[in-house]
């Protein structure tokens, strides 16, 4: 194995024993993500793939054990004797390797969502190579499609020479090499395989939805594991970052690549739905959509990494959506309006309900989208790129819209149900108009309304100064009239908002009230409802560095790195500061891009040693 192995847990094949699954559920930090630019699968440290939506990230799940321990679908390869597991991604790759050790020997499983030499395959191909390292290891195999809360009933059939499985409109094959023994039923496939030193077997699923299905040879599938690995490495080698811990920077870049939906250029906020922000809580949301906020931040992260092609694709998609759909909080990965939330009759991760698809924020007004759009455009231009006339006209119209709307309340960055005049929303409007003026001065936007944008920018700054600063708290507050603090205000430093002294004091107040070890809650009172929001802590690292406290920022990053150590490198939305347990949907794009931006700024601001 080329990566550093991570010993995740001492495990046994009996799920009831300590150290494995709790009430049938694996700890979220024990999952790794596989993907190919269209779908993402979550592979557990115990050999079970518990989440995979086919063929797209936002399709219904083929495997949904993540949300239903007893009845959910999964694809597992598990030693039939007590075992321990060690796992890591291959260096510079999203191909995963797991080594199982039993009393009788060791075996390695290499997993990949395969692509081909020409890029993404026109079908979904999940491949698992099994190699004997020493002794003999026997593994049990189970491939059970999910029933999605008993709304579908999978079945199998024989078509020509192949046995296929059907799940509603998904058609799939389970293919394997000769050493694997399997038995089919409507509920799925069971079997086993034994490997000794030097043995090599392959198991794979090939699937599609409403499309004819190719039947590739198992040797072709096996070869594509290494082809996919090579393609990931080529991309990773192109990442521009010469600071310390390059491997961590690249790993977050690779996680963001998993969330880039290549058919459209959209960037998913996360690859899952309904993973709770607190175990047993009701804050369970579907994040398999493209938020303007997340898209904008992720484009900046790609630009910081030198990934211009990905940044260009995502920016083009964003501008196209704005032109064709209008300003919205988010869109589907295909660019359509996000459906309202729908609840499913499923038990949820460790009993956390509701399980939902769609999202309740569909009709919200969020002023932060203006700042996100214009900051993205500014970063794109600062990287040496040029706006076309149609994009320039669109952005000019959005600047006018922002100038008209900034005085109205909105739902804020945290999508709260009661509209307020959120401080961060006003700063985002200031940011949008500040960037619009700068783009006009550079000749990238028409200058007809430049003076109006400048005047409104200054009015917003005056309004924030008069209404949002609390002498009592010595901080900018969540909104006027509130004593609550908001950790997202750390972003105001990146945006270049005036009042660096007040922003530094605000960061101090956030640390005092919202800090929990190296982590931070989103805003006041959230310690009773959810875990710490990982992106906030990276935003604070970045802000401290930009304010000149490079040594302090570096110490914070070290503390965060140590607190997050011991896993394969996939970040969630939130974390329990008391236990280190992951919470919320994952991989979470906002967490990874905040990590990339913090590392990038530290590298730029920190004097050479």
C-alpha positions in Angstrom: 0.0 0.0 0.0 1.4 3.4 -1.0 -0.5 5.5 1.5 0.0 5.4 5.3 -2.3 2.8 6.8 -4.8 3.9 9.3 -5.8 1.4 12.0 -9.4 2.3 12.5 -10.7 -0.2 15.1 -10.3 -3.7 16.4 -13.3 -5.5 14.9 -15.0 -8.8 14.9 -17.4 -10.3 12.5 -20.2 -10.2 15.1 -21.8 -6.8 14.8 -23.0 -6.9 18.4 -19.5 -6.9 19.8 -18.0 -3.7 21.0 -15.7 -1.9 18.5 -17.8 -2.5 15.5 -21.3 -1.4 14.8 -23.5 0.3 17.4 -27.1 -0.8 17.0 -26.1 -1.9 13.5 -24.5 1.4 12.5 -20.9 2.1 11.8 -19.4 5.3 13.2 -19.4 8.0 10.4 -15.6 8.5 10.8 -15.1 4.9 9.8 -16.3 5.5 6.2 -14.3 6.4 3.2 -15.7 7.8 -0.1 -15.3 6.4 -3.6 -16.4 8.3 -6.7 -15.8 9.0 -10.4 -17.4 12.4 -11.0 -20.9 11.2 -11.1 -21.8 9.1 -8.0 -20.2 8.6 -4.6 -20.2 5.4 -2.5 -19.3 5.1 1.2 -17.2 2.2 2.1 -17.0 1.2 5.8 -14.0 -0.1 7.7 -15.8 -3.4 8.2 -15.9 -4.1 4.5 -19.5 -2.9 3.9 -20.5 -0.4 1.3 -23.5 1.2 2.9 -24.4 4.1 0.6 -24.4 4.4 -3.1 -26.8 6.3 -5.3 -27.0 5.1 -8.9 -26.2 6.5 -11.4 -25.9 10.0 -9.9 -25.2 11.4 -6.4 -28.8 12.7 -6.2 -30.4 9.5 -7.6 -32.3 7.2 -5.2 -29.9 5.0 -3.3 -29.1 1.5 -4.4 -27.4 0.9 -1.0 -29.0 2.6 2.0 -27.8 0.7 5.1 -26.4 4.0 6.3 -30.0 5.1 7.1 -31.5 1.7 7.9 -29.2 -0.8 9.7 -31.6 -3.8 9.6 -33.3 -3.6 6.2 -31.0 -1.3 4.3 -29.1 -2.3 1.2 -25.3 -2.9 1.3 -22.5 -4.7 -0.5 -20.1 -6.3 2.0 -16.9 -8.3 1.9 -16.2 -9.4 5.5 -13.8 -12.0 6.9 -15.7 -14.9 8.5 -13.3 -14.9 11.4 -12.4 -12.1 14.0 -10.4 -9.5 12.3 -8.8 -6.0 12.4 -8.7 -3.6 9.6 -6.2 -1.0 8.3 -7.1 1.3 5.5 -5.9 4.3 3.5 -6.3 5.9 0.1 -3.5 5.3 -2.3 -1.3 8.4 -2.4 -2.7 11.1 -4.6 -5.8 9.0 -5.4 -9.4 8.2 -4.5 -8.7 4.5 -4.9 -9.0 2.9 -1.4 -7.1 0.0 0.1 -8.1 -2.0 3.2 -6.1 -4.8 4.8 -8.0 -7.3 6.9 -5.9 -9.3 9.4 -7.3 -12.5 10.9 -5.6 -15.3 12.9 -5.3 -17.2 9.6 -3.8 -14.5 7.4 -4.1 -11.2 5.7 -6.0 -10.0 2.7 -6.2 -6.7 0.9 -9.3 -5.2 -0.8 -8.7 -2.4 -3.3 -11.8 -0.4 -4.2 -12.6 2.0 -7.0 -15.4 3.7 -8.7 -13.9 3.1 -12.1 -13.3 5.5 -15.0 -11.6 4.7 -18.3 -8.7 6.1 -20.3 -11.1 8.6 -22.0 -12.6 9.7 -18.7 -15.9 8.8 -17.0 -17.6 5.6 -18.2 -21.1 5.8 -19.6 -22.2 3.4 -16.9 -21.6 3.0 -13.1 -18.8 0.6 -12.2 -17.9 -0.2 -8.6 -14.9 -2.6 -8.5 -13.4 -4.5 -5.5 -10.1 -6.4 -6.0 -9.3 -9.0 -3.3 -5.7 -10.2 -2.9 -4.2 -12.7 -0.5 -1.1 -11.3 1.3 -0.2 -14.2 3.6 -1.9 -17.2 5.1 -5.5 -17.8 4.0 -8.5 -15.5 4.6 -12.1 -16.4 3.8 -14.6 -13.6 3.2 -18.3 -13.6 3.1 -20.0 -11.6 0.4 -23.4 -10.0 0.5 -24.9 -7.8 -2.2 -28.4 -6.6 -1.1 -30.1 -3.8 -2.9 -32.1 -1.4 -0.6 -35.8 -1.1 -0.5 -35.9 2.6 0.2 -38.2 2.3 3.2 -40.2 -0.4 1.5 -41.2 1.7 -1.5 -39.5 -0.6 -4.0 -39.1 -4.4 -4.1 -35.8 -5.6 -5.8 -35.8 -8.8 -7.9 -33.5 -10.7 -10.2 -33.9 -12.2 -13.6 -32.0 -14.1 -16.2 -31.4 -12.2 -19.5 -29.4 -14.1 -22.1 -26.3 -15.4 -20.3 -26.5 -12.9 -17.4 -28.3 -12.8 -14.1 -29.3 -9.2 -13.5 -31.0 -7.4 -10.6 -33.7 -4.8 -10.9 -34.5 -2.0 -8.4 -37.3 0.1 -9.8 -35.6 1.6 -12.9 -32.1 0.6 -12.0 -30.7 -2.4 -13.9 -27.5 -4.0 -12.6 -25.0 -6.9 -12.7 -22.8 -8.4 -10.1 -19.8 -9.8 -11.9 -16.9 -11.7 -10.4 -13.9 -13.8 -11.2 -14.0 -17.6 -11.1 -12.8 -18.0 -7.5 -15.9 -16.3 -6.1 -18.8 -18.5 -5.2 -22.3 -16.8 -5.4 -26.0 -17.6 -5.0 -28.8 -15.4 -6.3 -32.2 -14.6 -4.8 -34.6 -11.6 -5.3 -33.2 -10.1 -2.1 -29.7 -10.1 -3.6 -26.6 -12.2 -3.8 -24.7 -14.1 -1.1 -21.4 -15.9 -1.5 -17.8 -16.3 -0.3 -14.3 -16.2 -1.5 -11.0 -17.5 0.0 -7.6 -16.1 -0.9 -4.1 -17.2 0.0 -0.8 -15.5 -0.6 -0.6 -14.4 -4.2 -4.3 -15.0 -5.1 -6.3 -12.3 -6.8 -10.1 -12.2 -7.3 -12.4 -9.4 -8.4 -16.0 -8.6 -7.6 -17.8 -5.6 -9.3 -21.2 -4.1 -9.8 -22.1 -2.6 -13.2 -25.4 -0.6 -13.1 -27.4 2.0 -15.0 -30.8 3.6 -14.9 -33.2 3.7 -17.8 -30.4 2.7 -20.2 -29.0 -0.4 -21.9 -26.3 -2.1 -19.9 -22.8 -3.1 -21.1 -21.4 -6.4 -19.8 -17.6 -5.8 -19.5 -15.1 -8.6 -18.9 -13.9 -9.0 -15.3 -10.3 -8.5 -16.5 -11.3 -5.2 -18.0 -12.9 -4.1 -14.8 -9.8 -5.2 -12.8 -7.5 -3.2 -15.2 -9.7 -0.1 -14.8 -8.9 0.0 -11.1 -5.3 0.9 -11.9 -6.3 3.1 -14.8 -8.6 5.1 -12.5 -5.8 5.3 -9.9 -3.4 6.6 -12.5 -5.9 9.3 -13.6 -6.4 10.5 -10.0 -2.6 10.7 -9.6 -2.2 12.7 -12.7 -4.7 15.2 -11.4 -3.1 15.3 -7.9 0.3 15.8 -9.4 -1.0 19.0 -11.1 -2.2 20.5 -7.9 -0.2 23.7 -7.1 0.8 23.8 -3.4 4.3 23.9 -2.1 3.5 24.4 1.6 3.8 22.0 4.5 1.7 18.9 4.5 1.0 18.8 0.8 -0.6 15.4 1.2 -3.4 16.8 3.4 -4.0 19.7 0.9 -4.2 17.3 -2.0 -6.5 14.9 0.0 -9.0 17.7 0.5 -8.7 18.6 -3.2 -9.4 15.0 -4.1 -12.5 15.0 -1.8 -13.8 18.1 -3.6 -13.2 16.4 -6.9 -15.6 13.6 -5.7 -18.3 16.2 -5.3 -17.8 17.8 -8.8 -20.7 16.4 -10.9 -19.0 16.1 -14.2 -22.1 15.8 -16.5 -23.0 19.5 -15.7 -20.1 21.1 -13.7 -22.2 21.5 -10.6 -20.7 20.9 -7.2 -22.7 19.0 -4.6 -22.6 20.2 -1.1 -22.2 16.6 0.2 -22.8 13.1 -1.1 -25.4 12.0 1.5 -28.8 12.9 2.9 -30.2 12.9 6.5 -27.0 12.2 8.5 -27.8 14.0 11.8 -26.2 17.1 13.2 -26.8 15.5 16.6 -27.5 11.8 17.2 -31.2 11.5 17.8 -31.9 15.0 16.6 -34.2 16.2 13.9 -31.7 18.4 12.0 -31.3 16.0 9.1 -31.1 17.5 5.7 -30.5 16.4 2.1 -27.2 18.0 0.8 -27.0 16.4 -2.6 -27.6 19.7 -4.3 -25.5 22.6 -5.6 -25.6 25.6 -3.3 -24.4 28.9 -4.9 -22.4 29.4 -1.6 -20.7 26.1 -1.8 -20.1 26.3 -5.5 -18.5 29.7 -5.1 -16.3 28.7 -2.3 -15.3 25.5 -4.0 -14.4 27.3 -7.2 -12.1 29.5 -5.1 -10.5 26.4 -3.6 -9.9 24.9 -7.1 -8.4 28.1 -8.2 -6.1 28.1 -5.1 -5.1 24.6 -6.0 -4.4 25.5 -9.7 -7.3 23.4 -10.9 -8.4 25.9 -13.6 -10.4 23.4 -15.7 -12.6 22.4 -12.7 -13.0 26.1 -11.7 -13.9 27.1 -15.2 -16.5 24.3 -15.5 -18.1 25.1 -12.1 -18.1 28.9 -12.8 -19.7 28.4 -16.3 -22.4 26.2 -14.7 -23.0 28.8 -12.0 -23.4 31.6 -14.5 -25.6 29.5 -16.8 -28.0 28.7 -13.9 -28.2 32.3 -12.9 -29.0 33.3 -16.5 -31.6 30.5 -17.0 -33.1 29.9 -13.6 -32.5 33.3 -11.8 -31.0 33.9 -8.4 -31.7 31.0 -6.1 -30.1 29.5 -3.0 -29.3 26.2 -4.7 -30.1 24.0 -7.7 -30.2 20.3 -8.5 -27.1 18.9 -9.9 -28.8 19.0 -13.3 -29.6 22.7 -12.8 -33.3 22.5 -12.0 -35.3 23.8 -9.0 -34.8 21.7 -5.9 -37.9 19.9 -4.8 -39.5 20.4 -1.4 -38.5 18.1 1.3 -40.1 14.6 1.4 -39.9 12.3 4.4 -39.3 8.6 4.1 -40.4 5.9 6.5 -36.9 4.8 7.5 -35.3 4.6 10.9 -32.5 7.0 10.1 -28.8 6.9 11.2 -28.8 5.6 14.8 -32.5 6.5 15.1 -32.2 10.1 13.9 -35.3 11.1 11.9 -36.6 12.4 9.6 -35.0 10.8 6.6 -35.6 13.2 3.7 -35.0 14.0 0.1 -35.4 17.5 -1.2 -34.7 20.5 1.0 -36.8 22.9 3.0 -34.7 25.9 2.0 -35.9 25.9 -1.6 -37.9 29.1 -1.3 -35.6 31.0 1.1 -34.1 34.4 0.4 -30.4 34.5 1.2 -28.4 37.7 0.4 -25.1 35.8 0.8 -25.6 34.5 -2.7 -24.6 38.0 -4.1 -21.3 38.0 -2.3 -20.6 34.4 -3.2 -21.2 35.1 -6.9 -19.1 38.3 -7.1 -16.3 36.9 -5.0 -16.1 33.9 -7.3 -16.1 36.2 -10.4 -13.3 38.3 -8.8 -11.2 35.3 -8.0 -11.7 33.9 -11.5 -10.5 37.2 -13.0 -7.7 37.6 -10.5 -6.4 34.3 -11.8 -5.8 35.9 -15.2 -9.2 35.0 -16.8 -11.6 37.2 -18.7 -15.4 37.5 -18.5 -17.4 37.4 -21.7 -19.9 40.1 -22.5 -23.0 38.0 -21.7 -21.5 37.1 -18.3 -20.5 40.7 -17.7 -24.1 41.8 -18.4 -25.6 39.2 -16.1 -23.3 40.2 -13.3 -24.1 43.8 -13.8 -27.8 43.0 -13.5 -27.1 41.0 -10.3 -25.2 44.0 -8.8 -28.2 46.2 -9.5 -30.5 43.5 -7.9 -28.2 43.4 -4.8 -28.2 47.2 -4.5 -32.0 47.2 -4.5 -32.5 44.3 -2.1 -29.8 44.6 0.6 -32.1 46.5 3.0 -34.6 43.6 3.2 -34.3 40.8 5.8 -33.3 37.2 4.7 -32.7 33.7 6.1 -28.9 34.3 6.4 -26.0 31.9 5.8 -27.4 29.4 8.3 -30.8 29.3 6.5 -32.8 30.1 9.6 -36.6 30.1 9.5 -37.2 33.6 10.8 -35.9 36.3 8.5 -33.7 38.9 10.1 -31.2 41.6 9.1 -28.3 39.3 9.6 -24.9 41.0 9.9 -23.2 38.4 7.7 -25.9 38.9 5.0 -25.2 42.7 5.0 -21.5 42.1 4.8 -22.1 39.7 1.8 -24.0 42.5 0.0 -21.2 44.9 0.8 -18.8 42.3 -0.6 -20.8 41.9 -3.8 -20.9 45.6 -4.6 -17.2 46.1 -3.6 -16.2 43.3 -6.1 -18.6 44.7 -8.7 -16.9 48.1 -8.5 -13.5 46.5 -8.7 -14.5 44.5 -11.7 -15.9 47.6 -13.4 -12.6 49.4 -12.7 -10.7 46.6 -14.4 -12.9 46.8 -17.5 -14.5 43.4 -16.8 -18.0 44.9 -16.2 -19.9 47.8 -17.8 -19.3 51.0 -15.8 -22.7 52.5 -16.3 -23.9 51.8 -12.8 -20.4 51.8 -11.1 -21.0 55.0 -9.1 -24.3 53.7 -7.9 -22.7 50.4 -6.7 -20.0 52.4 -4.9 -22.5 54.5 -3.1 -24.6 51.6 -2.0 -21.5 49.7 -0.9 -20.6 52.6 1.4 -24.2 52.9 2.7 -24.1 49.2 3.7 -20.8 49.6 5.5 -22.3 52.6 7.4 -25.4 50.6 8.3 -23.4 47.7 9.6 -21.2 50.1 11.7 -24.3 51.8 13.2 -26.4 48.7 13.8 -24.4 45.5 14.1 -21.6 46.3 16.5 -22.1 45.6 20.2 -20.0 47.6 22.7 -21.2 45.2 25.4 -20.0 42.1 23.5 -17.1 43.8 21.9 -18.1 42.0 18.7 -20.3 42.1 15.7 -23.5 40.2 16.6 -25.7 37.8 14.7 -28.2 40.6 13.8 -29.1 44.0 15.3 -30.8 43.7 18.7 -29.3 40.3 19.4 -26.5 39.3 21.8 -25.8 36.2 19.8 -22.4 35.6 18.1 -21.9 34.1 14.6 -18.8 32.2 13.7 -19.3 32.8 10.0 -18.2 36.4 10.6 -14.7 35.1 10.3 -15.3 35.2 6.6 -15.6 39.0 6.7 -11.8 39.1 7.0 -11.4 37.2 3.7 -13.9 39.5 2.0 -11.8 42.6 2.9 -14.6 44.2 5.0 -13.5 47.4 6.8 -12.9 47.4 10.6 -10.0 45.0 11.1 -9.7 45.9 14.7 -13.4 45.1 15.3 -13.1 41.9 13.3 -10.2 40.8 15.5 -12.2 41.5 18.6 -15.1 39.6 17.1 -12.9 36.6 16.6 -11.8 36.8 20.2 -15.4 36.8 21.3 -16.2 33.9 19.0 -13.4 31.9 20.5 -14.6 32.6 24.1 -18.2 31.8 23.5 -18.4 29.4 20.6 -15.1 27.6 20.9 -14.9 24.0 22.1 -11.2 22.9 22.1 -10.0 23.5 18.5 -13.6 23.5 17.2 -16.4 26.0 17.0 -20.2 26.1 17.0 -21.9 28.0 14.3 -23.7 30.6 16.5 -24.8 31.1 20.1 -26.9 28.3 21.6 -26.0 25.6 19.2 -24.1 23.5 21.7 -27.6 22.1 22.8 -28.7 21.2 19.3 -25.7 20.1 17.2 -22.0 19.5 16.9 -19.2 22.0 16.1 -19.3 23.2 12.4 -15.9 22.2 11.0 -15.7 24.8 8.3 -16.0 27.6 11.0 -12.8 26.6 12.7 -10.9 26.6 9.4 -12.4 30.0 8.5 -11.0 31.3 11.9 -7.6 29.9 11.1 -7.7 31.7 7.7 -8.9 35.0 9.3 -6.3 35.0 12.0 -3.6 34.5 9.4 -5.0 37.3 7.2 -5.0 39.6 10.3 -1.3 39.0 10.8 -1.3 36.4 13.6 0.4 33.7 11.5 2.0 31.9 14.4 -1.3 31.7 16.2 -3.1 30.6 13.0 -0.5 27.9 12.4 -0.9 26.6 16.0 -4.7 26.4 15.5 -4.3 24.5 12.3 -1.9 22.0 14.1 -4.5 21.5 16.8 -7.3 20.9 14.3 -5.1 18.5 12.3 -4.3 16.5 15.4 -7.9 16.4 16.5 -9.0 15.1 13.1 -6.1 12.5 12.8 -6.7 8.8 12.7 -9.2 8.7 9.8 -8.7 8.4 6.0 -9.1 12.1 5.3 -12.8 12.6 4.6 -14.3 15.4 6.5 -18.0 15.7 7.7 -20.1 18.7 8.2 -19.8 18.7 12.0 -18.0 17.0 14.9 -18.8 16.2 18.5 -16.1 18.1 20.4 -16.3 15.8 23.4 -15.9 12.5 21.6 -14.5 13.4 18.1 -17.4 11.6 16.5 -18.4 12.8 13.0 -21.8 14.3 12.6 -23.8 15.5 9.5 -23.5 14.7 5.8 -20.2 13.7 4.3 -17.9 14.2 2.5 -18.8 17.8 3.2 -17.6 20.1 0.5 -17.7 23.2 2.7 -15.4 21.6 5.3 -12.8 20.5 2.7 -12.8 23.8 0.8 -12.4 25.7 4.1 -9.4 23.4 4.9 -7.9 24.1 1.4 -8.4 27.9 1.7 -6.9 28.0 5.3 -3.8 26.0 4.2 -3.4 28.2 1.1 -3.6 31.4 3.1 -1.2 30.1 5.7 1.3 29.2 3.0 1.0 32.6 1.5 1.1 34.6 4.7 3.6 32.6 6.8 7.2 33.8 6.5 9.6 31.2 5.2 11.4 29.3 8.0 
